[in-house]
Amino acid sequence: MERHFERDLAELQERLLWMGSLAERSVHQAIHAVLDSDEKLAQNVLEEEDAINELQIELDDRVVQLLALQQLMAVDLRFVLAVSRINVDLERIGDQAVNIAESAQRILRHPRVKPYVDLPRMSELAEEMVRDSLNAVVRRDSELAKSVLLRDDQVDRLRDQIFRELLTYMMTDSSVVFPTFDLILVAKNLERVGDHATNIAEDVIYMVAGRDVRHHAPDRR
């Protein structure tokens, strides 16, 4: 019975990480559809959306079964509850990737508005946050999770910088309004990817240390 339970927990984590890898890949493909003017990458993201959604349903079912059939001790209970919350954030990261891919398809109908300077850096940071938050899950590494929390402000600052530059372009040249607005949406969606990675990191800290650091001071101590 105990071996069966341990296998169920291992499979739960394995499926969560597979979902995470799909969400991470979707974000990478979506943003590079914009940066590299590659419509095929955008189409890939749209085609893979269902796989992420199906995994969310599967993980929900696994969590419910574990909670219903097992008397979980504190550490295992925190892990299962954390998986339930992380599952939601990964599905929403997938949604943000879809939004970026749809914006990419519209952006590619127009000449490039401006050289991309801050957007690549913002995307690198957001992708790193997702990757490190998932690695923190695997390693049960609260310090790595804390490092993710500290990067959230950097993503927000880059978003603000991109917004300022793009709004200036829109005000000075009405012909670029539509692609510029979509670039603003891309930056906003990347910022939301960072927010969801932050949520995952907070769940790792809860899972490892039993502390809820949501809504705490910015240092997340």
N, C-alpha and C positions, 0 to 999 in steps of 0.2 A: 504493500500500500504506500509506504513512504517513498520507494523508488518510483512508483507511478506518479506521485505528487511532484517529486523533483523533476521528472521528465516533463510534466505539464508546465512547470515554471520555466524550464529551459526552452521549451517550444514557444511559450508565450514571448519570451525575450527574443528568440530567433525571428519570429514573425514580425515583432515590432521593429527590429533592426532592418528587416527586409523592406518593410513599409518606409522606414526612414531613408534607406538607400534610394528607393524610387522617388521619394519627395525631393531629396537632395539632387538627384539627377534631373528632375523636372525643372527645378530652379536654375540649374546650370545651363540646360538647353534653352530655356526660355530667355534668359538674359543674353545668351550668346546669339540667339536669333536676332536680337536688337543690335548688339555690338558688332556682329559679323555679317549683318544683313542676310541672314540665312533663313528663308521661309520654311525649309524642310525641318529645321529644329523646332520651330513653332508648331508645326503640324504634329511632330512626334509627341510633344507635350500634351496636345489635345487628345491624341489617340491613347495615351497612357493614363488619362484621368480615371477611367473606370477601374483600372487595377488598384489604384490607391483607395478608391471608395469601397471596393469589395474587401480589401484588407481591413479597413476601418470596421466594417460590419463583422468580419471574422473575429477580430480582436475583442470587440464588444461581447460577442458570444462567449469567447474563452474566459473573459474576466467574470462574466455572470456565472458561468459554470463553476469556476474556482470558488467564488464567494458563496455559492449555494451549496456546494458539496464538501467543502473543506472548512475545518476550524483553523483559521490561519492565525499563527503567532504574530507578534507585533512587527517584526522585520519583514516577514513575507506579506503581511497585510499591507504595509506601507508600499512594498514593491508593486503589488497588484493594483492598488489605488493609483500609484504613480503612472503605471502603464495605461490605465484608463484615461488619465488626463493627457498624457503624452500622445496617445492615439488621436485625440481630438486636435491637438496642435499640429501633428503631422498631416492630418487631412486638410487642415486650413493652410498649411504651407503649400500643399498641392494645389489648393484653390488659388493662392497668390501666383503660383507658377502659371496656371491657366490664364489668369488675368494678364500677366506679362506677355504670354504668348499671343493672346488676342490683340493686345496693344502692338506687339511686334508686327503682326500681319497688317495692321493699319499704317504703322510707321513706314513700312517698306514700300508703300504706294507713293511715297513722296521722296524728293531729294533729301539727303541728310541735312538736318538743321544746323549742326555745329559739330566740331570734333568732340568726341566723348573723352572727357578728362576725369571728372569725379565719379561718373557712373561706373566705370570698371572697378575703381577702388571700393565703392560702396557695395558692389556685387560680391567682390572678393571677401569683404568683411562679413557680409550676411551669410555667404556660403560657409565661411570658416566657423561662424557661430553655430550653424546647424550641425556641421560635421563634429565640432568639439562637444556640443551638447550630447550628441549620440554616443560619442566615445566615452563621455562621462558616465552615461548609463551603463555601458559595458564594463567599465573599470570600477564603477561605484566610486567615482573620483569627485569629491565635493570641491576640491581646489580647482580642478579644471572647470567645473560648473561655475564657480565664482568668477573665473576669468572671462567666461561668456557674458555674465551680467555686466562686467565692467566695460565691455565693448559696445553695449547698447547705445550709450551716449555718443560714441564715435559715429555710428550709423545715423543717428538723428542729426548730428551736425552736418554730415555730408548731404543728407536729404534737404536740409535747410539751404545749404549752399547751392545745390542743384535747382531748387525751387526759385531762388533769387535770380540766378542766371537765366533760367528759361522764361520767367515772367518778363524779364527785361527784353528778351528776344521777341516775345509775343507783342509787347507794347510798341516796339520799334518797327516791326515788319508783320503786317496783318496776313501776309501770304503763308506764314509758317505756323499759324495758330493751331491747326488741327494736329500736325505731327508733334508740335511742342507740347500741347496738352497731353498727348499720349505718353510722351517722355516723362511728364510730371506724374502721370499715373504709374508708370514703371517704377519711378523712385519711391512713390508712396507704397507700392506693393512690396518692394524690397525692404522698406522700413518695417512693414508688417511681418515679413519673413524673420527679420531680426527680433521682433517682439515675440514671435512664437518660439524661436530658439531660446530666448530668455526664459519663457515660461517652462520649457523643458528643463533648462538648467536649474530653475527653482525647484522643480519636481525631483531632480536628482538630489539636491540638498535635503529635501524633505525625506526622500527614500533612505538616504545614508545616515543622516543625523537626527531625523525626527523633528526638524525645525521648519516651520513655515515662514519663509522669508519674503513672501509676497507683501507688497505695500510697505516694506521697511525702508529705512534710509538708503540713499544711493549706494553706499559702500557695501550693502547686502551682508554685513557681518552677522 
